[in-house]
Amino acid sequence: MNPKTQSPFRLTLTAIAIAVVTGTLMLAGCGDKKDPAATQTAARVNKDEITVHQINFMLQQQRGLRQDQAEAAAHQILERLIDQDLAVQQADDQKLDRDPRVAQQLDAARREVLARAYLEKVGEAAAKPTQQEIEKYYEDKPALFSDRRIYNLQELSVEATPEQVPDLRARLASSKNVADFIEYLKAQGIKFAGNQAVRSAEQLPMASLDAIARMKDGQALITPTPKGIDVLLLAGSRSQPVSIDQAKPAIEQYLLNERKRKLIEAEMKRLRAAAQIEYVGKFAPPASAAASTASAPAAAPAEVPDLPASAGLSDSDISKGMGLK
């Protein structure tokens, strides 16, 4: 089907599936380059055409795909695109784009794609980090690199009232091991949940990394929570430093992403300042909301004396990461 004659519904779905950027890489061995029609068309579905560009774009979304897997993956993608196009044709014939729910979803998807494309364009202005900046970041984060460790962590989330917290701190400090503390919680009828995991430094929350890095094996951190306390025990650790050469790609990408994020934040702040934004109806702020209250700072973890490690907790992972890519 000629793109100029396709319905708005067909064009919108195609735009969502392929996004706003078209892939330009060609698969090796896909035909004679002298014949554009042969190289661009991968399949015909009734009057529609599925192109190699569409397949290549989908291939680019599969991170870590090896070159020897590309051909098989391309065939799988083509089959999915054929199924998709058949469904689109039926939806087009039944004029499903006139359904209010479908129209709303299409508009939301279009807005999402366009907004993301603009923000990505803003981020492209970010300058690549220099070697000096990379080295400074490496030196400023010894817990991540030169003094990097692998941590065997045990964590307890304990439900408690503010009045119970001091007693829990004292009991934890005097316990022989984690099992002893757990038996105390059970005897007192205090609810808790536990897990354990082995995590490298970069897999820990950035805000907690320095505090954990200062801990010795057997020490614990107590962090107050709205429902009680979190207890993080360092059951054991081992040194595994990373050299500047090993860390450079990750540091470079992280610093570049941070610059992109700041550019995007600044642009959104500029756009908001220049726009006329009025909250109406139930979203209109009350008159008393003019004076905003500052939120209280989060409580810092409190360190307690050495506590011998003990096995026996569940082996579910701690699902937190610092996001260094």
Secondary structure, 3 states (H helix, E strand, C coil): CCHHHCCHHHHHHHHHHHCCCCCCCCCCCCCCCCCHHHHHEEEEECCEEEEHHHHHHHHHCCCCCCHHHHHHHHHHHHHHHHHHHHHHHHHHHCCHHHCHHHHHHHHHHHHHHHHHHHHHHHHCCCCCCCHHHHHHHHHHCCCCCCCCEEEEEEEEEEECCCCCHHHHHHHHHHCCCHHHHHHHHHHCCCCEEEEEEEEEHHHCCHHHHHHHHCCCCCCEEEEEECCEEEEEEEEEEEECCCCHHHHHHHHHHHHHHHHHHHHHHHHHHHHHHHCCCCCCHHHCCCHHHHCCCCCCCCCCCEEECCCCCCCCCCCCCCCCCCCCC
